[in-house]
Amino acid sequence: MPGDGQGRGEMAQPIPWEAGPQDARAELPRRLEAAPVEYAESLLDSYELLQEMHEQGVFELLRGALGAKDKMVEAMAEAASSDEAVRAMRNGLILMKMLEAIQPEVLQRIASAAGEALGGGEDGSVEPPGLLALLGRFRSREVRRSMALLSRFLEKLGEQIPRRSVDGSSA
């Protein structure tokens, strides 16, 4: 028996093992033929798409991009580290914060008003009103409400602008 120290007993039996196909490429056609018929249309569409991509040079473009990936990454990193790109990214973040603070309904009203006001003529031009007509528009409640909104905006903007002292330095 095994483990009795006397060396008698049965010998271990070999584990049966079957080697897989030696040539994986030879296995592919068999697997393709065994694929369900329901995939046939998908496979044909895939072949057509691949051929179209080949004819349009998509694969050449991808090969070129892969070959030049180091140069592309270097160029993008260089462009992203320029002063202009840093300012653009910072400005984009500030604009996102500004848009987050505006309720979507308010922004929709502003967009609608801008579209109605600026889409007046075919070329976007509007005939300026006379002085009396312009003063007459100020009697409109809507114009006064808009002027109050603009006035409040200009006031807040003025609070954000650094003041200059008499000697020209910022205060």
Secondary structure in CASP SS format (residue, H / E / C, confidence):
PFRMAT SS
TARGET T0000
AUTHOR 0000-0000-0000
METHOD secondary structure of the structure
MODEL  1
M C 1.00
P C 1.00
G C 1.00
D C 1.00
G C 1.00
Q C 1.00
G C 1.00
R C 1.00
G C 1.00
E C 1.00
M C 1.00
A C 1.00
Q C 1.00
P C 1.00
I C 1.00
P C 1.00
W C 1.00
E C 1.00
A C 1.00
G C 1.00
P C 1.00
Q C 1.00
D C 1.00
A H 1.00
R H 1.00
A H 1.00
E H 1.00
L H 1.00
P H 1.00
R H 1.00
R H 1.00
L H 1.00
E H 1.00
A H 1.00
A C 1.00
P C 1.00
V H 1.00
E H 1.00
Y H 1.00
A H 1.00
E H 1.00
S H 1.00
L H 1.00
L H 1.00
D H 1.00
S H 1.00
Y H 1.00
E H 1.00
L H 1.00
L H 1.00
Q H 1.00
E H 1.00
M H 1.00
H H 1.00
E H 1.00
Q C 1.00
G C 1.00
V H 1.00
F H 1.00
E H 1.00
L H 1.00
L H 1.00
R H 1.00
G H 1.00
A H 1.00
L H 1.00
G H 1.00
A C 1.00
K H 1.00
D H 1.00
K H 1.00
M H 1.00
V H 1.00
E H 1.00
A H 1.00
M H 1.00
A H 1.00
E H 1.00
A H 1.00
A H 1.00
S C 1.00
S C 1.00
D H 1.00
E H 1.00
A H 1.00
V H 1.00
R H 1.00
A H 1.00
M H 1.00
R H 1.00
N H 1.00
G H 1.00
L H 1.00
I H 1.00
L H 1.00
M H 1.00
K H 1.00
M H 1.00
L H 1.00
E H 1.00
A H 1.00
I C 1.00
Q C 1.00
P H 1.00
E H 1.00
V H 1.00
L H 1.00
Q H 1.00
R H 1.00
I H 1.00
A H 1.00
S H 1.00
A H 1.00
A H 1.00
G H 1.00
E H 1.00
A H 1.00
L H 1.00
G C 1.00
G C 1.00
G C 1.00
E C 1.00
D C 1.00
G C 1.00
S C 1.00
V C 1.00
E C 1.00
P C 1.00
P C 1.00
G C 1.00
L H 1.00
L H 1.00
A H 1.00
L H 1.00
L H 1.00
G H 1.00
R H 1.00
F C 1.00
R C 1.00
S C 1.00
R H 1.00
E H 1.00
V H 1.00
R H 1.00
R H 1.00
S H 1.00
M H 1.00
A H 1.00
L H 1.00
L H 1.00
S H 1.00
R H 1.00
F H 1.00
L H 1.00
E H 1.00
K H 1.00
L H 1.00
G H 1.00
E H 1.00
Q H 1.00
I C 1.00
P C 1.00
R C 1.00
R E 1.00
S C 1.00
V C 1.00
D C 1.00
G C 1.00
S C 1.00
S E 1.00
A C 1.00
END
